[in-house]
Amino acid sequence: MKNKVSKSIAKGVVSALNTFLRVDANSTSCCIIYQPKAPKELAKFRRAK
């Protein structure tokens, strides 16, 4: 029972983080002066153009 709950929670966390990464990969920074470089691994979450 405990194992099923843990797996269910883990799937939810993974889903939420993937959604956040997709939004972040397709957004720009709100900072006017400095926008840090995005890691190359973030590119796999970008929308195809």
PyMOL Python script that loads the backbone (N, CA, C, O; Angstrom):
from pymol import cmd

cmd.read_pdbstr("""\
ATOM      1  N   MET A   1       0.825  -1.196   0.000  1.00  0.00           N
ATOM      2  CA  MET A   1       0.000   0.000   0.000  1.00  0.00           C
ATOM      3  C   MET A   1       0.868   1.260   0.000  1.00  0.00           C
ATOM      4  O   MET A   1       0.645   2.184  -0.781  1.00  0.00           O
ATOM      5  N   LYS A   2       1.858   1.276   0.887  1.00  0.00           N
ATOM      6  CA  LYS A   2       2.734   2.440   0.999  1.00  0.00           C
ATOM      7  C   LYS A   2       3.521   2.648  -0.298  1.00  0.00           C
ATOM      8  O   LYS A   2       3.754   3.781  -0.719  1.00  0.00           O
ATOM      9  N   ASN A   3       3.929   1.531  -0.928  1.00  0.00           N
ATOM     10  CA  ASN A   3       4.682   1.600  -2.175  1.00  0.00           C
ATOM     11  C   ASN A   3       3.832   2.195  -3.297  1.00  0.00           C
ATOM     12  O   ASN A   3       4.342   2.961  -4.115  1.00  0.00           O
ATOM     13  N   LYS A   4       2.540   1.852  -3.345  1.00  0.00           N
ATOM     14  CA  LYS A   4       1.645   2.392  -4.366  1.00  0.00           C
ATOM     15  C   LYS A   4       1.470   3.898  -4.200  1.00  0.00           C
ATOM     16  O   LYS A   4       1.445   4.642  -5.181  1.00  0.00           O
ATOM     17  N   VAL A   5       1.351   4.333  -2.966  1.00  0.00           N
ATOM     18  CA  VAL A   5       1.189   5.755  -2.674  1.00  0.00           C
ATOM     19  C   VAL A   5       2.452   6.516  -3.079  1.00  0.00           C
ATOM     20  O   VAL A   5       2.375   7.592  -3.673  1.00  0.00           O
ATOM     21  N   SER A   6       3.608   5.950  -2.754  1.00  0.00           N
ATOM     22  CA  SER A   6       4.875   6.593  -3.107  1.00  0.00           C
ATOM     23  C   SER A   6       5.024   6.723  -4.615  1.00  0.00           C
ATOM     24  O   SER A   6       5.454   7.768  -5.103  1.00  0.00           O
ATOM     25  N   LYS A   7       4.679   5.685  -5.355  1.00  0.00           N
ATOM     26  CA  LYS A   7       4.772   5.730  -6.820  1.00  0.00           C
ATOM     27  C   LYS A   7       3.794   6.746  -7.394  1.00  0.00           C
ATOM     28  O   LYS A   7       4.112   7.446  -8.356  1.00  0.00           O
ATOM     29  N   SER A   8       2.619   6.827  -6.810  1.00  0.00           N
ATOM     30  CA  SER A   8       1.619   7.780  -7.276  1.00  0.00           C
ATOM     31  C   SER A   8       2.090   9.216  -7.053  1.00  0.00           C
ATOM     32  O   SER A   8       1.945  10.069  -7.929  1.00  0.00           O
ATOM     33  N   ILE A   9       2.644   9.469  -5.893  1.00  0.00           N
ATOM     34  CA  ILE A   9       3.157  10.809  -5.590  1.00  0.00           C
ATOM     35  C   ILE A   9       4.335  11.143  -6.501  1.00  0.00           C
ATOM     36  O   ILE A   9       4.444  12.268  -6.988  1.00  0.00           O
ATOM     37  N   ALA A  10       5.211  10.173  -6.731  1.00  0.00           N
ATOM     38  CA  ALA A  10       6.373  10.393  -7.593  1.00  0.00           C
ATOM     39  C   ALA A  10       5.933  10.734  -9.018  1.00  0.00           C
ATOM     40  O   ALA A  10       6.519  11.613  -9.649  1.00  0.00           O
ATOM     41  N   LYS A  11       4.917  10.053  -9.527  1.00  0.00           N
ATOM     42  CA  LYS A  11       4.412  10.354 -10.879  1.00  0.00           C
ATOM     43  C   LYS A  11       3.847  11.770 -10.944  1.00  0.00           C
ATOM     44  O   LYS A  11       4.046  12.471 -11.936  1.00  0.00           O
ATOM     45  N   GLY A  12       3.157  12.187  -9.913  1.00  0.00           N
ATOM     46  CA  GLY A  12       2.607  13.537  -9.870  1.00  0.00           C
ATOM     47  C   GLY A  12       3.694  14.599  -9.841  1.00  0.00           C
ATOM     48  O   GLY A  12       3.590  15.625 -10.513  1.00  0.00           O
ATOM     49  N   VAL A  13       4.741  14.347  -9.058  1.00  0.00           N
ATOM     50  CA  VAL A  13       5.854  15.298  -8.976  1.00  0.00           C
ATOM     51  C   VAL A  13       6.572  15.385 -10.316  1.00  0.00           C
ATOM     52  O   VAL A  13       6.916  16.481 -10.759  1.00  0.00           O
ATOM     53  N   VAL A  14       6.801  14.259 -10.962  1.00  0.00           N
ATOM     54  CA  VAL A  14       7.463  14.253 -12.270  1.00  0.00           C
ATOM     55  C   VAL A  14       6.624  15.015 -13.284  1.00  0.00           C
ATOM     56  O   VAL A  14       7.168  15.788 -14.073  1.00  0.00           O
ATOM     57  N   SER A  15       5.341  14.819 -13.280  1.00  0.00           N
ATOM     58  CA  SER A  15       4.448  15.520 -14.194  1.00  0.00           C
ATOM     59  C   SER A  15       4.489  17.030 -13.962  1.00  0.00           C
ATOM     60  O   SER A  15       4.556  17.808 -14.914  1.00  0.00           O
ATOM     61  N   ALA A  16       4.448  17.437 -12.703  1.00  0.00           N
ATOM     62  CA  ALA A  16       4.488  18.868 -12.381  1.00  0.00           C
ATOM     63  C   ALA A  16       5.815  19.489 -12.802  1.00  0.00           C
ATOM     64  O   ALA A  16       5.835  20.588 -13.356  1.00  0.00           O
ATOM     65  N   LEU A  17       6.914  18.805 -12.547  1.00  0.00           N
ATOM     66  CA  LEU A  17       8.227  19.335 -12.929  1.00  0.00           C
ATOM     67  C   LEU A  17       8.399  19.405 -14.441  1.00  0.00           C
ATOM     68  O   LEU A  17       8.982  20.363 -14.950  1.00  0.00           O
ATOM     69  N   ASN A  18       7.902  18.407 -15.167  1.00  0.00           N
ATOM     70  CA  ASN A  18       7.974  18.452 -16.630  1.00  0.00           C
ATOM     71  C   ASN A  18       7.174  19.623 -17.177  1.00  0.00           C
ATOM     72  O   ASN A  18       7.611  20.288 -18.117  1.00  0.00           O
ATOM     73  N   THR A  19       6.014  19.879 -16.603  1.00  0.00           N
ATOM     74  CA  THR A  19       5.199  21.020 -17.024  1.00  0.00           C
ATOM     75  C   THR A  19       5.937  22.325 -16.763  1.00  0.00           C
ATOM     76  O   THR A  19       5.963  23.205 -17.623  1.00  0.00           O
ATOM     77  N   PHE A  20       6.535  22.458 -15.586  1.00  0.00           N
ATOM     78  CA  PHE A  20       7.287  23.657 -15.258  1.00  0.00           C
ATOM     79  C   PHE A  20       8.461  23.848 -16.218  1.00  0.00           C
ATOM     80  O   PHE A  20       8.714  24.968 -16.664  1.00  0.00           O
ATOM     81  N   LEU A  21       9.183  22.771 -16.541  1.00  0.00           N
ATOM     82  CA  LEU A  21      10.320  22.874 -17.453  1.00  0.00           C
ATOM     83  C   LEU A  21       9.878  23.289 -18.851  1.00  0.00           C
ATOM     84  O   LEU A  21      10.562  24.079 -19.502  1.00  0.00           O
ATOM     85  N   ARG A  22       8.741  22.769 -19.327  1.00  0.00           N
ATOM     86  CA  ARG A  22       8.246  23.161 -20.651  1.00  0.00           C
ATOM     87  C   ARG A  22       7.885  24.648 -20.673  1.00  0.00           C
ATOM     88  O   ARG A  22       8.192  25.343 -21.642  1.00  0.00           O
ATOM     89  N   VAL A  23       7.246  25.133 -19.631  1.00  0.00           N
ATOM     90  CA  VAL A  23       6.887  26.550 -19.556  1.00  0.00           C
ATOM     91  C   VAL A  23       8.150  27.403 -19.497  1.00  0.00           C
ATOM     92  O   VAL A  23       8.248  28.422 -20.181  1.00  0.00           O
ATOM     93  N   ASP A  24       9.111  26.988 -18.686  1.00  0.00           N
ATOM     94  CA  ASP A  24      10.344  27.745 -18.527  1.00  0.00           C
ATOM     95  C   ASP A  24      11.185  27.739 -19.806  1.00  0.00           C
ATOM     96  O   ASP A  24      11.815  28.745 -20.132  1.00  0.00           O
ATOM     97  N   ALA A  25      11.203  26.634 -20.522  1.00  0.00           N
ATOM     98  CA  ALA A  25      11.988  26.533 -21.753  1.00  0.00           C
ATOM     99  C   ALA A  25      11.417  27.422 -22.855  1.00  0.00           C
ATOM    100  O   ALA A  25      12.147  27.837 -23.755  1.00  0.00           O
ATOM    101  N   ASN A  26      10.137  27.713 -22.794  1.00  0.00           N
ATOM    102  CA  ASN A  26       9.483  28.505 -23.829  1.00  0.00           C
ATOM    103  C   ASN A  26       9.202  29.936 -23.373  1.00  0.00           C
ATOM    104  O   ASN A  26       8.400  30.637 -23.991  1.00  0.00           O
ATOM    105  N   SER A  27       9.853  30.368 -22.305  1.00  0.00           N
ATOM    106  CA  SER A  27       9.653  31.711 -21.774  1.00  0.00           C
ATOM    107  C   SER A  27      10.962  32.491 -21.847  1.00  0.00           C
ATOM    108  O   SER A  27      12.044  31.926 -22.004  1.00  0.00           O
ATOM    109  N   THR A  28      10.825  33.782 -21.728  1.00  0.00           N
ATOM    110  CA  THR A  28      12.016  34.612 -21.622  1.00  0.00           C
ATOM    111  C   THR A  28      12.119  35.140 -20.204  1.00  0.00           C
ATOM    112  O   THR A  28      11.161  35.081 -19.433  1.00  0.00           O
ATOM    113  N   SER A  29      13.260  35.642 -19.880  1.00  0.00           N
ATOM    114  CA  SER A  29      13.481  36.175 -18.549  1.00  0.00           C
ATOM    115  C   SER A  29      12.782  37.523 -18.407  1.00  0.00           C
ATOM    116  O   SER A  29      12.649  38.265 -19.380  1.00  0.00           O
ATOM    117  N   CYS A  30      12.340  37.834 -17.205  1.00  0.00           N
ATOM    118  CA  CYS A  30      11.705  39.126 -16.970  1.00  0.00           C
ATOM    119  C   CYS A  30      12.737  40.185 -16.609  1.00  0.00           C
ATOM    120  O   CYS A  30      12.399  41.358 -16.455  1.00  0.00           O
ATOM    121  N   CYS A  31      13.974  39.782 -16.477  1.00  0.00           N
ATOM    122  CA  CYS A  31      15.038  40.712 -16.120  1.00  0.00           C
ATOM    123  C   CYS A  31      15.515  41.448 -17.374  1.00  0.00           C
ATOM    124  O   CYS A  31      15.807  40.815 -18.388  1.00  0.00           O
ATOM    125  N   ILE A  32      15.594  42.753 -17.311  1.00  0.00           N
ATOM    126  CA  ILE A  32      15.930  43.554 -18.483  1.00  0.00           C
ATOM    127  C   ILE A  32      17.432  43.525 -18.766  1.00  0.00           C
ATOM    128  O   ILE A  32      17.837  43.417 -19.924  1.00  0.00           O
ATOM    129  N   ILE A  33      18.246  43.618 -17.747  1.00  0.00           N
ATOM    130  CA  ILE A  33      19.683  43.792 -17.943  1.00  0.00           C
ATOM    131  C   ILE A  33      20.406  42.468 -18.171  1.00  0.00           C
ATOM    132  O   ILE A  33      21.280  42.393 -19.034  1.00  0.00           O
ATOM    133  N   TYR A  34      20.073  41.451 -17.438  1.00  0.00           N
ATOM    134  CA  TYR A  34      20.837  40.212 -17.475  1.00  0.00           C
ATOM    135  C   TYR A  34      19.909  39.012 -17.613  1.00  0.00           C
ATOM    136  O   TYR A  34      19.001  38.823 -16.803  1.00  0.00           O
ATOM    137  N   GLN A  35      20.142  38.206 -18.639  1.00  0.00           N
ATOM    138  CA  GLN A  35      19.407  36.958 -18.795  1.00  0.00           C
ATOM    139  C   GLN A  35      20.437  35.833 -18.860  1.00  0.00           C
ATOM    140  O   GLN A  35      21.179  35.738 -19.838  1.00  0.00           O
ATOM    141  N   PRO A  36      20.496  34.986 -17.843  1.00  0.00           N
ATOM    142  CA  PRO A  36      21.509  33.925 -17.830  1.00  0.00           C
ATOM    143  C   PRO A  36      21.281  32.917 -18.953  1.00  0.00           C
ATOM    144  O   PRO A  36      20.161  32.752 -19.435  1.00  0.00           O
ATOM    145  N   LYS A  37      22.350  32.250 -19.358  1.00  0.00           N
ATOM    146  CA  LYS A  37      22.270  31.218 -20.389  1.00  0.00           C
ATOM    147  C   LYS A  37      21.512  30.012 -19.835  1.00  0.00           C
ATOM    148  O   LYS A  37      21.728  29.586 -18.700  1.00  0.00           O
ATOM    149  N   ALA A  38      20.633  29.482 -20.656  1.00  0.00           N
ATOM    150  CA  ALA A  38      19.890  28.285 -20.257  1.00  0.00           C
ATOM    151  C   ALA A  38      20.776  27.064 -20.481  1.00  0.00           C
ATOM    152  O   ALA A  38      21.553  27.039 -21.435  1.00  0.00           O
ATOM    153  N   PRO A  39      20.677  26.061 -19.630  1.00  0.00           N
ATOM    154  CA  PRO A  39      21.446  24.838 -19.840  1.00  0.00           C
ATOM    155  C   PRO A  39      21.013  24.145 -21.132  1.00  0.00           C
ATOM    156  O   PRO A  39      19.850  24.236 -21.524  1.00  0.00           O
ATOM    157  N   LYS A  40      21.940  23.457 -21.791  1.00  0.00           N
ATOM    158  CA  LYS A  40      21.639  22.772 -23.055  1.00  0.00           C
ATOM    159  C   LYS A  40      20.575  21.688 -22.866  1.00  0.00           C
ATOM    160  O   LYS A  40      19.814  21.397 -23.789  1.00  0.00           O
ATOM    161  N   GLU A  41      20.521  21.097 -21.681  1.00  0.00           N
ATOM    162  CA  GLU A  41      19.544  20.033 -21.427  1.00  0.00           C
ATOM    163  C   GLU A  41      18.111  20.550 -21.464  1.00  0.00           C
ATOM    164  O   GLU A  41      17.177  19.772 -21.656  1.00  0.00           O
ATOM    165  N   LEU A  42      17.931  21.849 -21.282  1.00  0.00           N
ATOM    166  CA  LEU A  42      16.597  22.440 -21.286  1.00  0.00           C
ATOM    167  C   LEU A  42      16.008  22.474 -22.694  1.00  0.00           C
ATOM    168  O   LEU A  42      14.794  22.603 -22.849  1.00  0.00           O
ATOM    169  N   ALA A  43      16.841  22.363 -23.710  1.00  0.00           N
ATOM    170  CA  ALA A  43      16.391  22.436 -25.097  1.00  0.00           C
ATOM    171  C   ALA A  43      15.423  21.306 -25.464  1.00  0.00           C
ATOM    172  O   ALA A  43      14.582  21.488 -26.343  1.00  0.00           O
ATOM    173  N   LYS A  44      15.524  20.166 -24.821  1.00  0.00           N
ATOM    174  CA  LYS A  44      14.629  19.055 -25.167  1.00  0.00           C
ATOM    175  C   LYS A  44      13.183  19.314 -24.749  1.00  0.00           C
ATOM    176  O   LYS A  44      12.286  18.583 -25.169  1.00  0.00           O
ATOM    177  N   PHE A  45      12.939  20.335 -23.934  1.00  0.00           N
ATOM    178  CA  PHE A  45      11.595  20.668 -23.488  1.00  0.00           C
ATOM    179  C   PHE A  45      10.976  21.794 -24.323  1.00  0.00           C
ATOM    180  O   PHE A  45       9.830  22.174 -24.082  1.00  0.00           O
ATOM    181  N   ARG A  46      11.714  22.334 -25.302  1.00  0.00           N
ATOM    182  CA  ARG A  46      11.189  23.427 -26.115  1.00  0.00           C
ATOM    183  C   ARG A  46      10.185  22.918 -27.137  1.00  0.00           C
ATOM    184  O   ARG A  46      10.215  21.759 -27.552  1.00  0.00           O
ATOM    185  N   ARG A  47       9.294  23.824 -27.527  1.00  0.00           N
ATOM    186  CA  ARG A  47       8.324  23.505 -28.561  1.00  0.00           C
ATOM    187  C   ARG A  47       9.045  23.394 -29.903  1.00  0.00           C
ATOM    188  O   ARG A  47       9.984  24.145 -30.168  1.00  0.00           O
ATOM    189  N   ALA A  48       8.614  22.475 -30.736  1.00  0.00           N
ATOM    190  CA  ALA A  48       9.163  22.368 -32.087  1.00  0.00           C
ATOM    191  C   ALA A  48       8.561  23.482 -32.939  1.00  0.00           C
ATOM    192  O   ALA A  48       7.360  23.746 -32.874  1.00  0.00           O
ATOM    193  N   LYS A  49       9.387  24.116 -33.718  1.00  0.00           N
ATOM    194  CA  LYS A  49       8.910  25.205 -34.564  1.00  0.00           C
ATOM    195  C   LYS A  49       8.826  24.784 -35.996  1.00  0.00           C
ATOM    196  O   LYS A  49       8.441  25.580 -36.852  1.00  0.00           O
TER     197      LYS A  49
END
""", "prot")
cmd.dss("prot")
cmd.show_as("cartoon", "prot")
cmd.util.cbc("prot")
cmd.orient("prot")
